[in-house]
Amino acid sequence: MRIIVLGGDGYCGWPTALHLSDRGHEILIVDDFSRRRIDYELGTESLTPIEILHTRIKTWQNLSGRRIQLAVGSVNDYEFMADVMRGFAPESIVHYAELRSAPYSMIDRQHAIQTQLHNIEGTLNLLYAMKEFAGDCHLIKLGTMGEYGQPNIDIEEGFIEVHHNGRSDILPYPMQPGSFYHLSKVHDSQNIMFACKIWGLRATDLHQGVVYGTITDQIVLDDRLLNRFDYDDVYGTALNRFCVQAAIGHPLTVYGKGGQTRGFIDIRDTVSCIELAAIHPPRPGQYLVMNQFTEHFSVMELAQKVTEAAAKLGRVVEIEKVPNPRVETEDHYYNPKNTKLLDLGLQPRYLSQSLFDSLLNIAVKYRDRLKPEVIAPKVNWRNVTNPERGHQFFIGAKPER
């Protein structure tokens, strides 16, 4: 198929583009390099050294003999997106081109506006461009399990049967997002569902858990194909943070009680899920939701697993609780469903298999690049402004005044 990977220079986008290319699909990466510019804003960088995208693409072409095309631009530029649609005529579009950090959206008012403008406007531009120039194209959208929040009932896959006053209906699952970023993703989901309903578009919304790992079958072929490893307080995950702390012998810093529980998935399973979605498109007018994760853990469980794994490498580290900068329930029920992708044939990898080959070994190998000062949390959900993380410039669309 002809597949556009929006945000194809990013943490999920790059390995997805390689995986789909390796499978024989014709790939066009669209990216405006905003994620790299955010590194400059925040004063941090990937733990792993990552090449410029042009070098990555050329390296892959030389290794595989397969060509990946590139269009540099933003989903927030509608005319650019229209040109891309007309020129490439995609059969599927994988949409990663969003600001994806909850802490980033909570830095201050400016970053909250920036996140919502970029994500919601970009997705609307994409939907309109599909309607006008690629009406039969299949949109594969990366949503997030964070849209659901922390309900005290089982989390279904997108929809729930409701019984009320003697009547029943199948309705979208009620969302309780925990940040302005997650709110933007809820808006996206509603806009995509609406576009499918009124324009007959087809879309699969993959509500993804926390992704971990750095390697895929393609990335291991050459160091110039290396993927990102974020560990800072804004873009780094708790699991990545624990791994780099273990690599340097620093206590693993658990926010609050550590009972916060989330779904998790290996990056290798992420790219497999994208392919499964692409080869099983919905019918015109249909909006599908699949929960994309393989396991779920509490933050404390993650810390304990990293502590045990580090000990096997001869590194003894302790666990230290620190005040939670987020507003979230720390002890809660969590039972999300995830059967749809398994039914399509997903063969899951598990964290116990990945801690050494795709996390701790990477943290140890590149620990000399580590900047310890960027790990501690500096963004507090309760503050309307976070002076240590003040805004520098806007990525993508800037609000007019």
N, C-alpha and C positions, 0 to 999 in steps of 0.2 A: 504494500500500500504506500501511497504518498502521505507522509505523516509530518506535521509541523510540531516541533517541540518548543513551546514558548518558555523562555527562561532556561534555555538549554546550556547556559554556562554555569548554572547553579548546582547546589549540592545534590538535588534529586534529578535535575534536568540533564546534566552531563552524562551520568551513567545510564540514564534512560535512552538518550540519543545513541550512545554506543551500543547498547543492548539491541535496540530495534534495528540499527544499521547492520549489526552482525547477523541478525535474523533475515536480512535481505530486503528490508523496507527502504524506500527512498526517503531520506531525512532532510528536513530544512530546520536549522536552529534559528530562532529569533531571540535576540537578547539586546538590552541596552546597557549592560555592564553595571547596573545600579548596585548590585550586591557588592561588587568590588569597591565602588565608590563609598559605600557605607563603612567599609573597613577603615578608609581614611578618616571619615567623620568620627568614628568611635575610637580611633587610635589603636586598632588591633588588626590581626590578620590570622589566616588559617594556620594551624599548627603545622600542617603539611605544606611544603612549597608547591604552589600550583602555577602552571605555565599560563601564558596568555592563551585565549581561546583559539587564535589562528594557529599557534604552535600545536595545540592539542589536536585540532582537526587534521593538520598536515601529518602529524605523527600517526594518527589512526589510519589515514589514507595510505601511507607508506607501508604500514604493517598489514593491513587487511585487504588493500586494493579496492576498498569501498569509499565512495565519495559522500561527504556530508556537506550540504550547502549552508550558507550563512547569510542572514539578513540582519543588519544592525539597526535597531530602532525599538520603539516602545509601543506596547499595546494601548497606551494613552494617546497615541497619535492615530486618529481614525483613518486619515488618508493613507498613511503608511500601511496600516493593516489591510485596507482595501486593496492596495497595490499587491501586497503579499498574497492575498486570497486569489486575485485575478491571475497572478503570474504562476503560482504553484499549483492551484486547483487541488487542495488537500482532500483526502478521504477521511482522515482523522486528525484531530488537534489535541495535543496534550498540553494542558494549561498549568504551568508552574510560575507564570510571570507575575508574582505578587510579593509584596513585602510580607514576610512570614514570621515575624517575631512578636510575641506578646509583650515582652519587656520594652521593645522599641516603641510600640504603640502607646506605652504607658509612661514614657519619659516626661512628656508635658503636652499641653494643648496642641502645639505645632505638630508633634509627631503623631498624635491621635488623628488629626485632620489629614496629615500626609498619608498615613496608612489607609484610612478609609477612602480618600479621594483616589489614590492610586489603584487600590484593589477593586473598588466598586465601578469606577469609571472604566478601568481597563477591561473588566469582564463585560460590561455593557457594550463597549466598542466592539469587542470580539463577537458578541451575539448579533449585533446589527450587521457586522461584516459577513458573518455566516449567512444571515438571512438574505442579504443582497447578492452574494457572490458564491456561496457554497452551501446551498440549502439542504443538501443531502449528507453533508459532512457530519461525522460523529465527534462530539466534544467530550473529551475525557478530562474532567476537572478534579484537581486535587483539593478536596475539602479537608476537614480536620475533625478528629474525634472530640476536640475541644469545643465544637459547636454544641454538643449535648450538655456539657457541664457535668454536674455531680448529682444527678437525680437519685431519689431513694427507691427507684424501681428499675427493673431490667431495661437496658438500652437496646432497642430494636434497630434494624437496619433502615433508617430513614423514615419509616412510617409505623403507625401504631393503630390498632383497632380500639375505638372509643365507644363506650356504652353510656348513654346519658339520657335520663328521663324517658326510658323505654325505647330509645332509638339508637342505632349503631352506624358508624362510619369509619372508613380508613383515612386517617389524617396524618399530615406531617408530624413527626415526633417533636414534642415541645422542646425548644432550645433554651439553654441557660448559659450562654457564653461568659467567660471569665475575664475578658480583656477587650479593648477596642479593636484589636486585631481579630479576635475570634468573632466579634460582632460583625466585622466586615465580611467574614466568611459566611455567616448566616445570611446576610443580605445577598451575597453571591448566589447561594443556594436557592433562595426565593426567586431571584431574577432569572436564573437558569430554568427553574421549574416553570415559571410563567412564560418564558420564551418558547419552551417546548409546547406548552398548552396552546398558545395563540398563533404560533408560526409553524408548528409541526416539526421543529428541530428535534434532534435526538441527542441525548446527553447521559453520561454516566458520571455520577458524583462520588468520588472515592474518599470517604471520611477516614483519613489516615491517622494512625497513631504516631507516637514519637519514633522517628527513624534513627537507626544507629548503624555504624560501620562505615568503612571507607573503600572497601574493595568489591569488585565484581569480576567475572571471568574475563572481561575485556581490560579493565583497569590494571590488572596484575601484569599485563604484557609489557608495560614500559613505564618507567617513573614519570615520563612526561605526560602521562595520562592521569596522574594522581588526582584524587578528589579532595574536596575540602574536609577539614576537621576543625569545627568551631568549638571553642571551650570558654569563651568570655561570658560575662554575666548577661549579655543581651541576646546573643545568637547561639551560645553554647547550651547544650542540654545538660541535665543533671548527670546523666551517665557519662558524657564526655568529660565533664568537669571532674567527676570522681576518678576517671582513668588518668587524667594528667596529674591530679593531686597524688595519686598512688605512685605515678612514675617518678615524682620528686620527693616522696616521703612526707607529704603534707597531709594532715588530717582531712578526711572526707567531710565536707561541710554540708550537712543535711538541714534544709529549711524547716524550722518548726519541729513538730513531732515526727515528721517523716511518713505519715500515714497516707499522704496524697497518692492516689493510684491512677495509673494511666495505661493505655495500650501501647505496645512496642512492636517494631517490625525491623528486620534486617534490610539494608539497602538492596541486597540481592533479591529479596522477596518483593520489594517495591517495584523494581523493574519488571519482574515476572507478572505482577498484578496488572501493570500498565498493558503489557502485551496481551494478557488474558482479556482485559476489557476491550482492547482494540479488535480482537478477532471474534468477540461476541457482542456486536453492537445492538443497541435497542432498536425497536421499530420507530419509524417517524412519529413524532409527537410524544414519545415516551421518555420519562425522566427516571433513571435508575439510581438507587443509592446502595453502595456496598461499604461495609465497615472494613477497613484495610489495616488489620493488625494480626499478630499471631499469638501474642502472650500479653498478660498484664501484670505489672508489679507496682508495689508501693516504692516511694523514694528510699525508705529504710531498707527494703529488700534489695534494691539495687546496690546500696552502699555495702551491705553485707556480702553480696555476690562479688563485688569488686575487691573487697578486703580479702576474701577467701582466695580469689584468683591471684591477687598480688602476692599473697603468702607463698603460693606455689612457685613464684618467680624470685623468691627470697626477699621480698619487700614487705616489711611489717608496717602497716598504717592503722591509725585509729579513726573512729567516727566521732565527729564533733557536731553538736546541734547548735544552729545559729538562729536568730530571730527571722521569722518568715517575712520577706518583703511583700509578699502577695496577699491578696484577700481571697481566701479559699478555705473550704472545709478540710481539715487535716485528718479526720477520722470519718470515713463515709463508706456507704455501700457502693459496689462497682461490679456490675455483671453485664457487660456488653455482648451482643451477638456478633458473630463473624463467619457465618456459614456460606455465604454466597460465593466468595472467591474460592473457598475450599471445594465447593461443589463444581466449580469450573475447572478444577485440577491443580490448584496451588499446592506445592509441596513445601511446607514451611521449614525454614531454618530457625534454630532457637538460640537464645542469648548464651546459653551454656557452651554452644559450639563457636560462637563468634567473639567472646570476650578476649581470647588470646590472638586469633588470627586477623582480627579486623579492628581491634580497639586498643588493648593494653600494649600489644607489640608496636603499634603505631605511636602511641604516646611515649613509650620508652625510646624508640628509635629517634624521634624528633624533639625530645625534651629540651635540647639545647636552644630551640627556637621559642620556648615557652616564655611568656610574659606574665609572671605571677600576679602582677598588680591589676590585671584585667579580670581576674576570676571572681573576686568578692562582689556581692550584689550592691549596686549603686542606684537602682531604680526601685522606688517604693510606690506601691499601688495607692497608698493613702495620701501621698503628696500630689498636689496639683502641678507642681514643678519639681524637677529633680536637678538641682544646679550642677551636680557632677556630670550629668549627662545632657547638658543643654544642646539645643539644635545648632547645627552649623550651616546646613544648606538643605534644599529640598531635592529629593530624587523623584523624577517623573513630574507629574502635574503639580504646579504650585498654585494655591488659591489666590485669586485676584482680589485686590482690595480697592 
